Amino acid sequence: MIMIVMKNLIQSGTLAIYLQDDGYKTRECNSGKKALEYVDSPGPALILSDLSLTDMNGIELCWRIRETSRHPNIPFILLIENDDPEIRINGLRSGVDAFVRKNASRREILTYIEAILNRHKNYRRRPDATTPSLSAKMPDFTLIEILQILNLTHKTGTLRIMSAEETGEIGLQDGNLLWAKASGKSEGEAAIAEMVLLDNVFFEFDTNQVPEKANIQRPTMEIILTCCSLLDEKRLAMENKPMPSEKSGL
């Protein structure tokens, strides 16, 4: 079931019809208080929330679900009017999974929902992050996704990153980045930046490992946003890289 949280009942009704036509069951409410009640009994598969509600905004609702509900990992999509960077930053800090414009097409909204539900389903099929150890090969997950999962599930331990080029470790306390070091001798955020750009990487998370002394100061979500920018820069550089024939003048 997908829960639609919007103060405008006409808009929420229209969205509900879209989703029902595509085979989803829906539930509608127009306040954050009602949404929090519905989340705990028994909990929707995904929440689609407007930014502006009758008693709070969608970012606060997401934060409350992550911090106080019985189902803190429910996928959360926030509907926004425009691409305000501050809304995105605050939303990411609160645990929002995706941002979709309110005037997006029916197809775009349904595609976001399907993609996020599939990603969440695939994650739940993998080894449980609550077990003493967790390991996998990327790109099953990107490093950014791993950090987001550990952050949302408030894990404490050490994330080990291994590749042919470099190795490194990232320490977390209650899901927050605490310290990091790479084999290239870099530490803190610089070490994380190096590891984010590695290819063909394996990772292992050990909940029994005691984190070292802190060398990271900024909030975890700010660092994750910086990592996203680094990956975007790498992608653009690869797209703009000249072909061998261009280099040789052929």
N, C-alpha and C positions, 0 to 999 in steps of 0.2 A: 504494500500500500504506500502511496505517495501522499505526503501531507503538504497542502498548499496553504501558506500563511500570508494573507493579504487583507488589508482593511477595505479595499474596494471589492464588494461582493460580485459585481458584474464581471470584473476582470478575473477574479478567482474562479467564477463559474465557467467562463470561457476556457481558461486553462484546464479545468477539470474535464470539460467535454473533449478537448484535444487528447488528453491523456487516456480517457476512457475509450475513445475511438481507437487508440493504439493498443488497447488491451490492459491498461493499468487500472487498479482500484485506487480511489482517491478519498481524501478527507479534507475538508476545508475549515479554517478558523481565521478570525480577523484580529486576534490579539496574541501577544507573546505569552501571557498567562495561560490561555487555553492551550497553546501549542506545547508548553511545558507539561501540562497535565496529560495531553495525548501522548507525548513522547514516552512517558513512563508506563503507559498501559495500552498495548504492550510494546509499542514502538514501531514507527513506520520504516520502510526500506530506504526512504530518501525524503529530505525536506526541501521544498522549493519556497523560499521566503522573499517577500518584498523588503526593501530597505526600510521603508516607513510603515510602521504599524500603529495601532491605536494607543498602546501603552509603553512601547519601547521601540528601538530600531532593530533591524535584522541582524546587525553585527552583535548587539548585546544578547539577542536571543541565541545566536550561535555560541557565544562565549558561555552563557548559562548552561546550555546543553552539554558542552564539553566539560564544564567544571562540576555540575551538580546533578545531572540526570543519571538514570540507570543505564542509559544507552549512549555513552559519550562519543562513540565513533560513527554515528549515523552520518552518511554523506549529506552535505549541506550546500545547496546552490543559492546564491544571493542574486536577486533581480535588481538591476541598477538602471538609472536614467542615463548616465554618461560615465566615461572612463576617468573619473576623478582619482588621481594617484593616492590621495589620503584615504579614500574609502577602501581601495584595494589593499593598502598597507594594513589598515586597522582590521579589515576583514580577514586577511591572512593570519594576522596575529591571533585572531579569535578562533581560527580553525575552519574558515570557509574553504570549501573544496574548489568552487568555480564561480565565476561572475558572468552573468548573462544579461544583455540589455533587455529591458521590458518590451521594447518594440521589435525584438528578434522574431524571425519567422517561426512558424510552427515546426518546420523541419529542423531548424537549428536547436530549438529548445529540446525537442525529442532526442536529437543526436547527443546533446550534452548529457541528458538523463541516462540514456542507454550506455554511453561510454563510462560514466562514473559508476553506475551500478555494476557493469562488467568488471571494472577495475577493483571495486570493493569486493565483489564475489571471488575474483581470482586471488586477492590478498587473503581472504578468509580460508581459502583452500590450502594455502601454504602453511609451513610450520608456524605454530602459534608463537607470537612475540613474547608470551609470558613464560615460555620454557627457559631452562637455564642457558641454552645456547641456541643460536639461530644462524644459519648460513645459507648462501645462495650465490648464483652468478648473475651479475648484471649483464644485459639489460632486462632481466626479470624485473628488477627495480632499478631506477636511477638512484644515485646517492642522495639527491634532493628528496625523493619519495621516501627513502629509508629514514632520513632525518625527520621528515614530517610524521611518519608513523610512530617513531620512537618518542617524538615530542607529544603527540596526541595521546599516547598510551602511558606517558609519564614514566618511562623506563630509566633505570639507573644501571650503568655498566660501561663497557668499552666496545666500541665498534672498530673492528680491524679491517683495513682496506688493503688488498693485495693485487698487484699487477706485475707484468714483466718489467715495467719501467721503475716502479716505486712501491713502497709499502708505507702504511701510516696507521695511526690510531686516533680515535676521537672519543673522549670521555663525556658521559652525560650524567646528570643528577636530576632525577624527577622529570626527565624529558628535555631538560635544558642543556645546551652546549656548555661544557665547563672547561675543557682543555683539548688541545690537539697537537700532534707532532707527526712529522713526515720523515722518511729516511733521508731526504735531502737536507735535513737539519733545520728546516723551517718549522715554526711553531705557531699556535693560535690560529687566527683567521687565515693567515698566509698558507698554513699547512692545509686547511680545508679547501682553499681556492685551488691548490695544486691537485688535490685528490678529486675534486669535482670534474676536472678536465681530463682525467685518465680514461683510457679506453680498455676494453676487455678486462674488466675488474671482477674479482671475487670479494665477498665480504663475510664477516663472521661477527656476531654480537654475543658477548659474554656478560651475563648479568651478575656473575660472581666476582668480576674484576672490580677492584676498588679504584675509583678515579684518582688521578694525581692532582697536584696543585693547579688551581685555575690559572689559565693564561688567555681566556676569552672574556671580554667585557660586555660586548653588545648583546641585545636580546636575540634569542634564537631565530625568530621569524625575520628579523632584519638581515641576519647572515644568510638565511635561505633565499631571500630576495636578491641579495648580492650575487649569490651563486647562480640564480636564474639569469641574471644579466651577463655573467661570465659565459654561460652556455650559449646565450643568444649571440654574443660577440664571436664566439668560436664558430657557431653555425654560419654567421654572415661571412666570416673570413674564409671558410671553406667554400661557400657559394661563389665568392668573388675571386677565388684563387684561379689564376690563368692556367689553361691547359698547356701541356708540353709543347704543342704545335705553336701556341701563341708566344711562348717564351723564346722559341728558336726562330720565330719570324716566318715560319712556313705557312 
